[in-house]
Amino acid sequence: MALIRAARTAQHLAVRAITVHGLAHPVTLALLAAASTAAARAWDRGHPVHAVHTRLHRQRSTT
């Protein structure tokens, strides 16, 4: 579960950086790289994508 939490946190921070600094800012790019790495680690350990993107999964499954 720690991998899922890390991936969600990294994605949240990356989105906040995009909002504050824009997409091309070095901080944003570093956080996006960290988010993709965290998500890849969770995937490699066998966690499904919807474990990281729970809201998206719930919305699509109910429609």
VEXNU-912750 format. One record per residue: residue in three letters; chain; x, y, z of N, C-alpha, C, O in turn. Coordinates in Angstrom, 3 decimals, decimal comma, always signed. Each point is the difference from the previous one (the first is absolute). Layout:
<atom code="ALA" unit="A" n_x="X" n_y="Y" n_z="Z" ca_x="X" ca_y="Y" ca_z="Z" c_x="X" c_y="Y" c_z="Z" o_x="X" o_y="Y" o_z="Z"/>
...
END
This chain:
<atom code="MET" unit="A" n_x="+0,807" n_y="-1,192" n_z="+0,000" ca_x="-0,807" ca_y="+1,192" ca_z="+0,000" c_x="+0,858" c_y="+1,267" c_z="+0,000" o_x="-0,446" o_y="+1,057" o_z="-0,448"/>
<atom code="ALA" unit="A" n_x="+1,657" n_y="-1,165" n_z="+0,943" ca_x="+0,882" ca_y="+1,169" ca_z="+0,025" c_x="+0,339" c_y="+0,462" c_z="-1,414" o_x="+0,155" o_y="+1,197" o_z="-0,241"/>
<atom code="LEU" unit="A" n_x="-0,040" n_y="-2,127" n_z="-0,684" ca_x="+0,295" ca_y="+0,381" ca_z="-1,388" c_x="-1,155" c_y="+0,768" c_z="-0,619" o_x="+0,212" o_y="+0,956" o_z="-0,746"/>
<atom code="ILE" unit="A" n_x="-1,422" n_y="-1,369" n_z="+1,050" ca_x="-1,175" ca_y="+0,699" ca_z="-0,522" c_x="-0,063" c_y="+1,406" c_z="+0,585" o_x="-0,260" o_y="+0,966" o_z="-0,717"/>
<atom code="ARG" unit="A" n_x="+0,496" n_y="-0,857" n_z="+2,010" ca_x="-0,009" ca_y="+1,317" ca_z="+0,653" c_x="+1,081" c_y="+0,903" c_z="-0,589" o_x="-0,239" o_y="+1,185" o_z="-0,231"/>
<atom code="ALA" unit="A" n_x="+1,403" n_y="-1,731" n_z="-0,007" ca_x="+1,099" ca_y="+0,783" ca_z="-0,581" c_x="-0,347" c_y="+0,467" c_z="-1,411" o_x="+0,287" o_y="+1,140" o_z="-0,366"/>
<atom code="ALA" unit="A" n_x="-0,896" n_y="-2,008" n_z="-0,415" ca_x="-0,371" ca_y="+0,367" ca_z="-1,367" c_x="-1,067" c_y="+1,087" c_z="+0,002" o_x="+0,082" o_y="+0,950" o_z="-0,778"/>
<atom code="ARG" unit="A" n_x="-1,075" n_y="-1,080" n_z="+1,641" ca_x="-1,050" ca_y="+1,020" ca_z="+0,084" c_x="+0,565" c_y="+1,342" c_z="+0,450" o_x="-0,353" o_y="+1,043" o_z="-0,550"/>
<atom code="THR" unit="A" n_x="+1,221" n_y="-1,072" n_z="+1,542" ca_x="+0,607" ca_y="+1,236" ca_z="+0,500" c_x="+0,846" c_y="+0,668" c_z="-1,076" o_x="-0,072" o_y="+1,214" o_z="-0,188"/>
<atom code="ALA" unit="A" n_x="+0,864" n_y="-1,999" n_z="-0,509" ca_x="+0,846" ca_y="+0,559" ca_z="-1,063" c_x="-0,847" c_y="+0,601" c_z="-1,111" o_x="+0,338" o_y="+1,056" o_z="-0,534"/>
<atom code="GLN" unit="A" n_x="-1,428" n_y="-1,712" n_z="+0,181" ca_x="-0,873" ca_y="+0,542" ca_z="-1,042" c_x="-0,665" c_y="+1,290" c_z="+0,463" o_x="-0,125" o_y="+0,951" o_z="-0,771"/>
<atom code="HIS" unit="A" n_x="-0,297" n_y="-0,922" n_z="+2,014" ca_x="-0,631" ca_y="+1,205" ca_z="+0,545" c_x="+0,982" c_y="+1,177" c_z="-0,010" o_x="-0,362" o_y="+1,109" o_z="-0,392"/>
<atom code="LEU" unit="A" n_x="+1,585" n_y="-1,348" n_z="+0,817" ca_x="+1,007" ca_y="+1,060" ca_z="+0,006" c_x="+0,319" c_y="+0,476" c_z="-1,412" o_x="+0,212" o_y="+1,192" o_z="-0,225"/>
<atom code="ALA" unit="A" n_x="-0,177" n_y="-2,122" n_z="-0,724" ca_x="+0,271" ca_y="+0,382" ca_z="-1,388" c_x="-1,114" c_y="+0,873" c_z="-0,550" o_x="+0,267" o_y="+0,976" o_z="-0,702"/>
<atom code="VAL" unit="A" n_x="-1,504" n_y="-1,312" n_z="+1,011" ca_x="-1,128" ca_y="+0,813" ca_z="-0,471" c_x="+0,045" c_y="+1,389" c_z="+0,627" o_x="-0,263" o_y="+0,995" o_z="-0,676"/>
<atom code="ARG" unit="A" n_x="+0,588" n_y="-0,924" n_z="+1,944" ca_x="+0,112" ca_y="+1,313" ca_z="+0,654" c_x="+1,118" c_y="+0,822" c_z="-0,631" o_x="-0,148" o_y="+1,208" o_z="-0,182"/>
<atom code="ALA" unit="A" n_x="+1,263" n_y="-1,848" n_z="-0,152" ca_x="+1,103" ca_y="+0,718" ca_z="-0,639" c_x="-0,392" c_y="+0,509" c_z="-1,379" o_x="+0,392" o_y="+1,100" o_z="-0,390"/>
<atom code="ILE" unit="A" n_x="-1,154" n_y="-1,884" n_z="-0,344" ca_x="-0,477" ca_y="+0,450" ca_z="-1,311" c_x="-0,867" c_y="+1,238" c_z="+0,169" o_x="+0,122" o_y="+0,957" o_z="-0,763"/>
<atom code="THR" unit="A" n_x="-0,989" n_y="-0,976" n_z="+1,754" ca_x="-0,892" ca_y="+1,131" ca_z="+0,246" c_x="+0,777" c_y="+1,260" c_z="+0,370" o_x="-0,326" o_y="+1,095" o_z="-0,459"/>
<atom code="VAL" unit="A" n_x="+1,349" n_y="-1,255" n_z="+1,288" ca_x="+0,748" ca_y="+1,162" ca_z="+0,492" c_x="+1,051" c_y="+0,469" c_z="-0,996" o_x="+0,109" o_y="+1,197" o_z="-0,264"/>
<atom code="HIS" unit="A" n_x="+0,665" n_y="-2,127" n_z="-0,292" ca_x="+1,171" ca_y="+0,356" ca_z="-0,803" c_x="-0,173" c_y="-0,181" c_z="-1,505" o_x="+0,755" o_y="+0,583" o_z="-0,778"/>
<atom code="GLY" unit="A" n_x="-1,718" n_y="-1,364" n_z="+0,362" ca_x="-0,151" ca_y="-0,314" ca_z="-1,407" c_x="+0,698" c_y="-1,303" c_z="-0,340" o_x="+0,773" o_y="-0,532" o_z="+0,797"/>
<atom code="LEU" unit="A" n_x="-1,049" n_y="+0,032" n_z="-1,972" ca_x="+0,477" ca_y="-1,326" ca_z="-0,393" c_x="+1,497" c_y="-0,060" c_z="-0,274" o_x="+0,616" o_y="-1,037" o_z="+0,248"/>
<atom code="ALA" unit="A" n_x="-0,020" n_y="+2,089" n_z="-0,742" ca_x="+1,403" ca_y="-0,041" ca_z="-0,414" c_x="+0,993" c_y="+0,347" c_z="+1,115" o_x="+1,208" o_y="-0,016" o_z="-0,235"/>
<atom code="HIS" unit="A" n_x="-1,681" n_y="+0,321" n_z="+1,411" ca_x="+0,887" ca_y="+0,388" ca_z="+1,098" c_x="+0,806" c_y="-1,218" c_z="+0,476" o_x="-0,543" o_y="-1,103" o_z="+0,064"/>
<atom code="PRO" unit="A" n_x="+1,819" n_y="+1,283" n_z="+0,267" ca_x="+0,840" ca_y="-1,123" ca_z="+0,440" c_x="-0,543" c_y="-0,746" c_z="+1,222" o_x="+0,127" o_y="-1,222" o_z="+0,087"/>
<atom code="VAL" unit="A" n_x="-0,725" n_y="+1,943" n_z="+0,846" ca_x="-0,580" ca_y="-0,665" ca_z="+1,180" c_x="-1,157" c_y="-0,897" c_z="-0,423" o_x="-0,126" o_y="-1,126" o_z="+0,481"/>
<atom code="THR" unit="A" n_x="-0,705" n_y="+1,619" n_z="-1,369" ca_x="-1,124" ca_y="-0,793" ca_z="-0,497" c_x="+0,494" c_y="-1,250" c_z="-0,710" o_x="-0,527" o_y="-1,092" o_z="+0,212"/>
<atom code="LEU" unit="A" n_x="+1,529" n_y="+1,253" n_z="-1,047" ca_x="+0,526" ca_y="-1,153" ca_z="-0,737" c_x="+0,590" c_y="-1,044" c_z="+0,947" o_x="-0,165" o_y="-1,201" o_z="-0,218"/>
<atom code="ALA" unit="A" n_x="+0,842" n_y="+1,649" n_z="+1,253" ca_x="+0,564" ca_y="-0,933" ca_z="+0,974" c_x="-1,103" c_y="-0,736" c_z="+0,757" o_x="+0,104" o_y="-1,201" o_z="+0,246"/>
<atom code="LEU" unit="A" n_x="-1,154" n_y="+1,925" n_z="+0,121" ca_x="-1,108" ca_y="-0,644" ca_z="+0,713" c_x="-0,779" c_y="-0,954" c_z="-0,901" o_x="-0,470" o_y="-1,042" o_z="+0,457"/>
<atom code="LEU" unit="A" n_x="+0,334" n_y="+1,390" n_z="-1,726" ca_x="-0,643" ca_y="-0,926" ca_z="-0,937" c_x="+0,826" c_y="-1,283" c_z="-0,164" o_x="-0,555" o_y="-1,096" o_z="-0,087"/>
<atom code="ALA" unit="A" n_x="+1,867" n_y="+1,243" n_z="+0,047" ca_x="+0,869" ca_y="-1,176" ca_z="-0,084" c_x="-0,124" c_y="-0,861" c_z="+1,258" o_x="-0,027" o_y="-1,228" o_z="-0,083"/>
<atom code="ALA" unit="A" n_x="-0,047" n_y="+1,874" n_z="+1,237" ca_x="-0,162" ca_y="-0,741" ca_z="+1,254" c_x="-1,348" c_y="-0,713" c_z="+0,039" o_x="-0,093" o_y="-1,133" o_z="+0,474"/>
<atom code="ALA" unit="A" n_x="-0,945" n_y="+1,790" n_z="-0,969" ca_x="-1,326" ca_y="-0,614" ca_z="-0,016" c_x="-0,040" c_y="-1,210" c_z="-0,921" o_x="-0,580" o_y="-1,029" o_z="+0,346"/>
<atom code="SER" unit="A" n_x="+1,192" n_y="+1,149" n_z="-1,509" ca_x="-0,004" ca_y="-1,139" ca_z="-0,922" c_x="+0,833" c_y="-1,155" c_z="+0,548" o_x="-0,350" o_y="-1,165" o_z="-0,193"/>
<atom code="THR" unit="A" n_x="+1,434" n_y="+1,477" n_z="+0,867" ca_x="+0,827" ca_y="-1,043" ca_z="+0,615" c_x="-0,759" c_y="-0,705" c_z="+1,115" o_x="+0,043" o_y="-1,226" o_z="+0,102"/>
<atom code="ALA" unit="A" n_x="-0,730" n_y="+1,986" n_z="+0,726" ca_x="-0,773" ca_y="-0,598" ca_z="+1,098" c_x="-1,122" c_y="-0,877" c_z="-0,541" o_x="-0,245" o_y="-1,085" o_z="+0,526"/>
<atom code="ALA" unit="A" n_x="-0,437" n_y="+1,545" n_z="-1,569" ca_x="-1,068" ca_y="-0,806" ca_z="-0,597" c_x="+0,566" c_y="-1,274" c_z="-0,634" o_x="-0,610" o_y="-1,065" o_z="+0,097"/>
<atom code="ALA" unit="A" n_x="+1,748" n_y="+1,170" n_z="-0,729" ca_x="+0,629" ca_y="-1,176" ca_z="-0,606" c_x="+0,414" c_y="-1,024" c_z="+1,060" o_x="-0,139" o_y="-1,206" o_z="-0,207"/>
<atom code="ARG" unit="A" n_x="+0,643" n_y="+1,688" n_z="+1,335" ca_x="+0,364" ca_y="-0,919" ca_z="+1,090" c_x="-1,227" c_y="-0,741" c_z="+0,528" o_x="+0,053" o_y="-1,204" o_z="+0,250"/>
<atom code="ALA" unit="A" n_x="-1,151" n_y="+1,930" n_z="-0,083" ca_x="-1,229" ca_y="-0,638" ca_z="+0,468" c_x="-0,478" c_y="-1,035" c_z="-1,016" o_x="-0,412" o_y="-1,097" o_z="+0,377"/>
<atom code="TRP" unit="A" n_x="+0,465" n_y="+1,438" n_z="-1,648" ca_x="-0,405" ca_y="-0,923" ca_z="-1,068" c_x="+0,889" c_y="-1,245" c_z="+0,002" o_x="-0,494" o_y="-1,121" o_z="-0,114"/>
<atom code="ASP" unit="A" n_x="+1,795" n_y="+1,322" n_z="+0,242" ca_x="+0,945" ca_y="-1,121" ca_z="+0,007" c_x="-0,230" c_y="-0,949" c_z="+1,174" o_x="+0,287" o_y="-1,193" o_z="-0,094"/>
<atom code="ARG" unit="A" n_x="-0,802" n_y="+1,727" n_z="+1,192" ca_x="-0,292" ca_y="-0,830" ca_z="+1,171" c_x="-1,365" c_y="-0,677" c_z="-0,085" o_x="-0,408" o_y="-0,700" o_z="+0,927"/>
<atom code="GLY" unit="A" n_x="-0,297" n_y="+0,910" n_z="-2,043" ca_x="-1,261" ca_y="-0,692" ca_z="-0,211" c_x="-1,257" c_y="+0,787" c_z="+0,337" o_x="-1,104" o_y="-0,543" o_z="-0,062"/>
<atom code="HIS" unit="A" n_x="+1,254" n_y="+1,811" n_z="+0,417" ca_x="-1,188" ca_y="+0,798" ca_z="+0,296" c_x="-0,653" c_y="+0,424" c_z="-1,309" o_x="+0,694" o_y="+0,473" o_z="-0,900"/>
<atom code="PRO" unit="A" n_x="-2,003" n_y="-0,629" n_z="+0,768" ca_x="-0,673" ca_y="+0,424" ca_z="-1,229" c_x="-0,060" c_y="+1,527" c_z="-0,089" o_x="+0,140" o_y="+0,695" o_z="+1,006"/>
<atom code="VAL" unit="A" n_x="-0,346" n_y="-0,195" n_z="-2,192" ca_x="-0,039" ca_y="+1,439" ca_z="-0,226" c_x="-1,108" c_y="+0,649" c_z="+0,827" o_x="+0,190" o_y="+1,094" o_z="+0,531"/>
<atom code="HIS" unit="A" n_x="-1,332" n_y="-1,745" n_z="-0,417" ca_x="-1,101" ca_y="+0,603" ca_z="+0,745" c_x="+0,294" c_y="+0,098" c_z="+1,495" o_x="-0,732" o_y="+0,683" o_z="+0,716"/>
<atom code="ALA" unit="A" n_x="+1,768" n_y="-1,338" n_z="-0,228" ca_x="+0,395" ca_y="+0,175" ca_z="+1,399" c_x="+0,600" c_y="+1,387" c_z="+0,219" o_x="-0,112" o_y="+0,565" o_z="+1,088"/>
<atom code="VAL" unit="A" n_x="+0,743" n_y="-0,026" n_z="-2,114" ca_x="+0,564" ca_y="+1,346" ca_z="+0,090" c_x="-1,067" c_y="+1,036" c_z="-0,344" o_x="-0,067" o_y="+1,054" o_z="+0,632"/>
<atom code="HIS" unit="A" n_x="-0,760" n_y="-1,347" n_z="-1,624" ca_x="-1,027" ca_y="+0,928" ca_z="-0,487" c_x="-1,371" c_y="-0,469" c_z="+0,459" o_x="-0,828" o_y="-0,387" o_z="-0,825"/>
<atom code="THR" unit="A" n_x="+0,580" n_y="+0,414" n_z="+2,115" ca_x="-1,240" ca_y="-0,559" ca_z="+0,527" c_x="-1,234" c_y="+0,795" c_z="-0,407" o_x="-1,015" o_y="-0,610" o_z="-0,334"/>
<atom code="ARG" unit="A" n_x="+1,049" n_y="+1,920" n_z="+0,344" ca_x="-1,180" ca_y="+0,783" ca_z="-0,373" c_x="-0,385" c_y="-0,242" c_z="-1,450" o_x="-1,177" o_y="-0,193" o_z="-0,307"/>
<atom code="LEU" unit="A" n_x="+2,144" n_y="+0,203" n_z="-0,571" ca_x="-0,259" ca_y="-0,238" ca_z="-1,413" c_x="-0,614" c_y="-1,375" c_z="-0,189" o_x="-0,939" o_y="-0,158" o_z="-0,781"/>
<atom code="HIS" unit="A" n_x="+1,454" n_y="-0,826" n_z="+1,480" ca_x="-0,524" ca_y="-1,360" ca_z="-0,123" c_x="-1,449" c_y="-0,066" c_z="+0,485" o_x="-0,827" o_y="-0,644" o_z="-0,644"/>
<atom code="ARG" unit="A" n_x="+0,503" n_y="+1,289" n_z="+1,754" ca_x="-1,363" ca_y="-0,027" ca_z="+0,530" c_x="-0,964" c_y="+0,698" c_z="-0,937" o_x="-1,121" o_y="-0,470" o_z="-0,193"/>
<atom code="GLN" unit="A" n_x="+1,537" n_y="+1,593" n_z="-0,397" ca_x="-0,888" ca_y="+0,727" ca_z="-0,904" c_x="-0,320" c_y="-0,832" c_z="-1,224" o_x="-1,155" o_y="-0,053" o_z="-0,422"/>
<atom code="ARG" unit="A" n_x="+2,135" n_y="-0,587" n_z="-0,149" ca_x="-0,224" ca_y="-0,788" ca_z="-1,206" c_x="-0,787" c_y="-1,272" c_z="+0,278" o_x="-0,763" o_y="-0,447" o_z="-0,856"/>
<atom code="SER" unit="A" n_x="+0,932" n_y="-0,144" n_z="+2,033" ca_x="-0,703" ca_y="-1,237" ca_z="+0,297" c_x="-1,476" c_y="+0,242" c_z="+0,321" o_x="-0,814" o_y="-0,916" o_z="-0,120"/>
<atom code="THR" unit="A" n_x="+0,461" n_y="+2,130" n_z="+0,523" ca_x="-1,393" ca_y="+0,285" ca_z="+0,331" c_x="-0,790" c_y="+0,554" c_z="-1,170" o_x="-1,226" o_y="+0,082" o_z="+0,082"/>
<atom code="THR" unit="A" n_x="+1,877" n_y="+0,300" n_z="-1,160" ca_x="-0,716" ca_y="+0,565" ca_z="-1,140" c_x="-0,323" c_y="-1,047" c_z="-1,022" o_x="-0,603" o_y="+0,306" o_z="-1,029"/>
END
